[in-house]
Structure formats: C-alpha cells, structure tokens
Amino acid sequence: MSNDLEQLRQQLDSINGQLLELISQRAEIAQEIGEVKNKQSINRFDPVRERKMLDELKSKNEGPFEDSTIEHIFKEIFKASLELQEDDHRKALLVSRKKKPENTVINIRGEQVGDGNLHHVMGPCSVESYDQVMDVAKAVKRKGINLLRGGAFKPRTSPYDFQGLGIEGLQILKKVADEMDMAVVSEIVNPADIEKAVDYLDVIQIGARNMQNFELLKKAGEVSKPVLLKRGMSATISEFLNAAEYIISKGNGNIILCERGIRTYEKATRNTLDISAVPILKQETHLPVMVDVTHSTGRRDLLLPTAKAALAIGADGVMAEVHPDPAVALSDSAQQIDIPTFEQFIDELQAYAKR
C-alpha cells in the first residue's frame, strides 16, 4: 500500500470523526428543539423549515456532489433527528414499555388483569334497580366472570336522557357485588365524587367523554383504586397515552386501557373499532388493554366477531353490556344483549379462546 493512499485514508478517517462529532452536536440541538416544541404543543415536523434548510444547503453546494445527492443525504439526517425527538418524547412517559419492560398486572379482588389470561367485564349499561343488577350478576357469575360493570353516573349526549342513579346506583352495585363476591367497575364523571365513590368501587372507570378531563384524571391518580380508562371518541393513540400519563404521574399505576371505537365518517356502526390500537398499545405500554365491543359497534350482531378479533389480536379481555330485558332499558337499549344471548356469546367466545 502506497504512502499516498495511506495518508488519504487517514485524512478520510479524521474527517469521518469530525462529521460524527458534528452530527452528534446537531442531534443534541435537535433534541432540545423537540423538548421546546413539546412544551409549546408544536408539531415536531415542520416541512416549510425543512425545505428552507435544504434550499440553503444546495445554494452553498460547490460540488462534487449533485444537488440531489446533497438533498438526499441531509433528508436522512433530518429524518433521524425527528425520530430522535419522538423517541425522547415516548421515553419520558411513565406508561411506556421503555420505562417498564415487564407487564403491569393489576389485582382486582383476586382477578390478576394483565397476567396473560382473559378477564372480561360484563354488566348493564345503567344501574336501574337492585333486581335488575342481581339478575345480570348471577348470569355473569355463572360464566366465571367476576368483574361487574354498571353505570351510576351517565354522561349522555342529550341532557334529557337518563343520567343514572348516582350514589344510590353505586350502593346497589356494591350490595350485589358483595353478595355475589364480585368486583365493581363503574364510571365517575366528577372529580369531587371520587372520594365518595371509592367506598363502593373496586375499579374507577373514566369514560370516553372524560378521557381528557384532566382534573378527573389527576384525582383518579391520587387514589389507590385501579382505573379503567377508555379512549376518547376522537382521540389519537398519543392523546390516549398522555391521558393515562396524567393518572400514573400522580402515583397510581394500576391502569387498564380500553379501546372502545373512534368516530369516523362510517355510519354502519356506532363507532369504528380501531382493532389495530390493541397491539400498538401492548407494544408501546406495559398496561393491560381491553376492548369494549358494545360501544364500539352499537350492534348486537357484531359483538361476537369483534370480541373474537379482540382476543385474536392480543387484548387482555372484553367489555360488553348485558340487560335482563334490553327493550325496556333506560339507556342504550339497542346495543345491550339479554341474558340468554350473553350466555351464548360467552360460550362461543370461551370456546374460541381455547382454540
């Protein structure tokens, strides 16, 4: 090997080191910019800014690379910097699997949600009476399900619709659950009600309409009860995870994420079930993930196939609504299933899970 070639290679190695040092410095500045943008809720990708930088670089290019080559090289650098900003944002989240690689397992009166087994949540949309809840609880319990849901506080689209029985509804749920040795899952809509509700609930549900009720999220994070957090009807997955972050940042890491469908232009179903959200949430977070097949579809005939899809794609369980006589239900009568239909639904779902 000639001395000239060796000298040229040494120069090249030196320049490579200088380039690495400069690229690393650039990456550190890009990270700082990402932090500022995050605090100001500014979109990380700015196409106008990128085009301006590329045009300026090409105007200074004197060769030997073509302008197109320069643009390609720097686009890759810009892309890597953007990914670095996004990775830093995800790393900051306590709900991220990067913060906690192992799965979170939540103990709910003996039910270990997140342990790899299926744990379903079933019950009426609204608590209407002791007898109504007891009829459903007996049917649910017979199928080996111990998580009983029921709405006592009902945020409704219309102010004239049934709003729930409030604390009286929670008392009915608690009485039935104690008699049947079950756990109560019910929604709270007002931060001020949480302190009273914890005496009756085993799991605090935060519904889709309250996913970004930040005071409610923070209050739920201050108590020791597990929280079932539903995705907002127009929420991105990032917004969903940040809602969960509000809870965990206050000290409560016992969170179950629930995909319940999002609002799209499609009218064939009540909402559009974003089934792909399940594996994304399982990959991105360490939290258990359930799927609400009732609210996502709003159709009894679609509950079983969507529930099967939820299990096939890795959900930790399914939530559905059951009523002794859906035709006279005080809320969501069109989407609840009666007890015989529920029994058939669970039999087929359990058989599918064993395949």
N, C-alpha and C positions, 0 to 999 in steps of 0.2 A: 504493500500500500504506500503510495507516494506521500511525502510530507505535505504537499499542497492539499491533497484530498483530506488528510487528517486535520489540517488546520481549518479547512472549510467546515468539516463536520463538528469540530469544537466550537466554531462560531455559531453553527446552527443549534447545537445543544444549549449554548449560552442564551441565544435568542428565545429558544423554547422555554427556558426557565423564566426569562423576563416576561414572555407572554402569559405564562401560567400565573405569575405574580400579579400582573395587571388584570387578568380575568378574575382572579380571586378578589382583588380590590373592588372591581366592578360589581361582583356578586354581593359583597358586603354592603355596598351602597344601595344596590337593588333591594336587598332585604330591609334596609332602613326605610326606603321609599314604600315598600309593601306595608310596613308597620304603620306609617303615617296614613296611607290610603285606607287601611283597615279601620283606624280610629275615626277617620272622617267619612267612612262608608262610601269610598270612591272605588269605582270599578278598577281592578288591577290592570286589565288590558286596555291600553289607550292606542287605538290604531292610528290616530292623527299624529300623536307623538312619535310612534314607530316610523311612520312614513317620513316625517321630518328628519329623523336621525339618519335613515338610510339615504335620503337625498343629499344630505350634507356630507356623508361619507363618500358617496360617489362623486360629488363635486370636487373632493380633495384627492381622488384616486388618480395617480400618475402612472399606474401600471406596475408590474407587468400583468397583473390580474385584470380580466374584463370586469366591467361594472356589475354584470350579472353574477359573477363569482363572488365579488365583494358583498353584494346583497345577500347571496345565499349563506355565506359564512356568518355574517352578522345577524341574520334572521335566526340562525341556530343558537347564537349566543343570547339573543333576546328571549327566545323560547325557553331556554334553560333557566334564565333569570326569573321569568314569570312562573315557571314550575317551582322554583325555589321559594318564591313568595307564598305560593299556595300551600306548599308542604309546611312552611313555618306556621301558617295560619292553622292548619289541621293539627300540628304538633301541640299547639297551645291549648287545645280543647281537652278537658279532663275526661270527656266521654270517648275520646279517641282510643282506638286499639293500640296506637303508638305509645300512649301514656300507660295503658294497662293491657298487655297482650292476652292475658287469660280472661275467659268469660266471667261476667258477673252472674252469680247465682243468688236469687232472691228467695228467702224463706217466708212463705205466707201461710202461717198455721200448718206447717208440715209440708206444704207444696213447695218444691225446690224449682222454681221457674228459672230456666236457663241452664238446666243440668243435662240437656240433650234429650230429655223426654218431653212428651206433649202435655201441656196443661191448658185446657180450654176454659173460657169464661162465658157462662151462659146465664140467661135470666130475662125478665121482662124489660121492655123499654122504659116504662114508668111504673113506679110502685103505686098501685091503686087501692089495695086493701090487704089485710093480713092473709085472708083465704086465697086471694089471687097469687100472692108471692109464695105461700106454702105449697100450693098445688104445683107450681113450677119447680120449687126447690126439691120436692120429693122426686119429681121426674128426673131432674138433673142429677141428684144424688144417686139414684138407682143406676145411672150410667157411669158412676165412678168419678163424676166431676164435682170438685169441692169449691170452686170459685164462682160465687153467685153475684151476678150484676143486677142492678136495678136503679132507675133514675128517681131521685128525690127532688133534686133541683134541675129543672129542664129549661135550658136556654132555647127558645123557639123563635123561628123566623117571624111569626106573627105574634103581637102582644096579646091577642085574643085567644090563642091556643092554650091548652092545659100546661101550666108551668110547674107542676109537681106538688107534692105534699110537704116539701121542705123537711124540717127536723122530724116531723111525725113520720115521714117516709123512711128516714134513716132508722128511727126507732123500730119500725115494723121489720125492716131488713135485719137489724141486729137481733131482734127476738127470734125470727125464723132461723137465722144462721146459727144462733146459739143452740136452738132445739135440734137442728139438723147437723151440727158440727161442721159448719161450712164457713168460708171467709167471705166478707162483704166487699164488693167493689162498687163504688158509686161516685158520681161526678159532683164536684164542688165548683161553684162559679164565682163566689165572692171570697176574697182573702179573709174577710172578717169571720166567715163561717168555719174556717179550717179548725180553729181551736175547739169549737164545739163538736165538730164532725169527727174528730179523731177518737172520741169516746165510742163511736158507733161503727167506724170503718176499719177495715184491715188494709185496704188499698184506696188511695185517693186517685180518682180519675180526673184528668184535665182534658176536656173535650176539644174538638177541632176549632170551635169558635173562640176558645180561650187559649189556644196554643201560644199566642203572643200577648197574653195578659200578664205582663212581666211582674206585676206586684203579686199576682196569684202564684206564679212560678217561684218567685223568691220565698213566699210564705210556705209553699209546699216543701221547699228545700230546707226550711228551718225545723221541720218536724221529723220524727223517725219513721213515719209510716211510708211504705213503698208507694210509688206514684206510677200510674199508667197514663202515659202522655200520648194523646192522639195527634196525628199530623193534621195541620190546618188544611182546609179545603183548597187553598191556592198557594200553599207553602212549598218552596223548594226543599230539597233534602238538606241543603246547607242551613236554611232557616229552621228546619225541624231540629237539627242537631244543636244549633245555638239556643233553641228553646230548652232543650234538655240540659244544656250547659248552665243556664240560669239556675236550675234546680240543684245540680251537683256542685256548683260553685258555692252554694250555701251550706254544703256539708252532707246532703242526702244523695247518696249514690245508688240507692235502690230504685231504679227507673226501668220501666218496661215501655218500649217504644211500640206504638200501634199504627200501622198503615191502615187507613180507612177510606181510601179513594180520594182523588182530587177532582176539582172542577175543570172540565174541558167543554168543547163545543158539542160533544156527543150527548144525545138525549135518550139513547136506548136503555141506559141505566141511570140510577140516581146520581152517582158519581162514576169516575173512571178509576178502576182499581189499578194502581201502579204496582204491579206484582214485582217488577224489577227492583223496586225500592228495598225489598226484603234482603236479597244478597248484598246489596250495596251497604245497607245499614249494618249487616252482620260483619262485613269486611271492615267498614270504617270505625265501628264502635265495638265495645265489649258488652253492650247491653242486650238483654233478651228482646226479641221482636215478635209481635203478634199481628194478626190480620183480622180486621172487623169485616166480615163478609156481608153483614146485614146492611150497614150504612154505605158501603162501597157500591153495592149493586142495587139495593132497594127492591130486589125481586126474589121471591121465594124460590123460583125455578132455577136460579143461578147460584144459590148458596152452596150446594154440594160441589159442583165443578170448581168454583172459585176456592172453596176450602181445600179441595184436593190439590189445586195449584199452589196454595199457600204452603201446604206440607211438603210438596214435591220440591219447592224452591228453598226450603230450609227454615220456615217460620217455627217459632217455639210453641205456637198454639193458635187457636182460632177463637174469635169472639162472635157470638150470634145472639139474637133476641128470640125469646120464647114466651108465649102467652097462652093461657088456657082457652081463650076464645078471641082470636085476633080481630074478628069482625066488630067487636064492641070495645076494643082497646081505646084508651083515651089519647094515645099518641102513636103515630106510625103504624096504623093498623094494617096497611098494605104490605109491609115488609116482614112482619113477625110471623113465626111459624107456630102452629099449635103443637100440643104435646105428642100426639101420635107421629106427626111429621118430624118433630125433633128426634124422637126415638129412632126412626128410620134413618134420619140424617146422621146421627152419631154411630149407629151400627155400620153404615156404609163407610163412614169416614174412618172409623177404627179398623175396619177390615182393609181399607186401602193403605192405612199407615203400617200394617203388618206385612204388606207385600214386599 
